[in-house]
Amino acid sequence: MSPIIQTQALDVPSAIIKRRSIKTFTTDPIAPELLKQLVELTVAAPSSFNVQAWQIILVQDEAQKAALSAASWNQQQIVQAPVTFVFAADPTAGEKDLTPILEKGLETGAWNEGTVNYFKNAVPQFQATLGDKRREYAIKDAIIAATHLVLAAESLGLSTCFMNGWVEDKVKEVIGASDNPDLAIAVLVPVGYAAEPRLNPGRLPFSSNVSVDRIGNPYQ
Ligand SMILES: Cc1cc2nc3c(=O)[nH]c(=O)nc-3n(C[C@H](O)[C@H](O)[C@H](O)COP(=O)(O)O)c2cc1C
């Protein structure tokens, strides 16, 4: 039986404070409507020019989970959790046909014809100036979406773990993207119900990495 959905969502500060990187998950499934809500909140993330340079793959199939875990130094969270979101980043997104994005902006009333005409030129131009930073910029979009997922999941009673421990080519093989040399893997996020709580390992004092006006002028 799937666990009861938390009806009272945690507010953002509470979700930020409560979130921990969970290393062991129960195998309890996530109710389909809850998973859909998570996907909606994930793609609600902002992105550069609203280009949404992410490709998000929900790995749920048992054999796929096993393969993804093997591509991730056998980290068991992926096998245990009912779903792992693979956040891939498409550095070519800004060079593709922007019509669906521009039409959506017009349809919602968020953008007028002037904005759309500006974006038609500005996006490819900006993309061209990025050169070999295209990958980095696409990864920014994907990581911001992943952060939305993590906080939304926490708010809705689920747990997560950001994961960097994987081999990119192997992950691409699992998700069927070996033939796409441009696609980058940004981060993996298993989502599910925590089997064991984790303590907060704490953070450095502000004085070591928060400054005012110039780096090294510590924020008190
Ligand atoms: C980008 C990133 C990659 C991480 N990769 C892994 C990972 O591969 N495996 C893992 O168990 N934890 C991973 N972590 C979790 C960190 O160890 C954890 O965030 C850190 O120890 C702080 O603990 P907290 O998240 O509970 O505050 C990662 C965290 C981040 C932000």
The ligand as an ORCA input file, in Angstrom:
! r2SCAN-3c Opt
* xyz 0 1
  C      25.911     18.015     -6.277
  C      25.849     17.001     -5.167
  C      26.288     15.704     -5.385
  C      26.198     14.721     -4.385
  N      26.522     13.419     -4.689
  C      26.248     12.444     -3.781
  C      26.385     11.084     -4.132
  O      26.754     10.717     -5.255
  N      26.089     10.157     -3.207
  C      25.653     10.486     -1.958
  O      25.376      9.578     -1.159
  N      25.490     11.776     -1.585
  C      25.751     12.770     -2.474
  N      25.543     14.093     -2.141
  C      25.024     14.432     -0.810
  C      26.042     15.214      0.035
  O      26.940     14.317      0.612
  C      25.244     15.990      1.097
  O      24.454     16.962      0.452
  C      26.146     16.729      2.105
  O      26.890     15.803      2.862
  C      25.335     17.613      3.049
  O      24.310     16.866      3.701
  P      22.791     17.292      3.577
  O      22.415     17.229      2.126
  O      22.002     16.297      4.389
  O      22.665     18.669      4.126
  C      25.673     15.087     -3.105
  C      25.243     16.397     -2.892
  C      25.305     17.341     -3.907
  C      24.764     18.738     -3.646
*
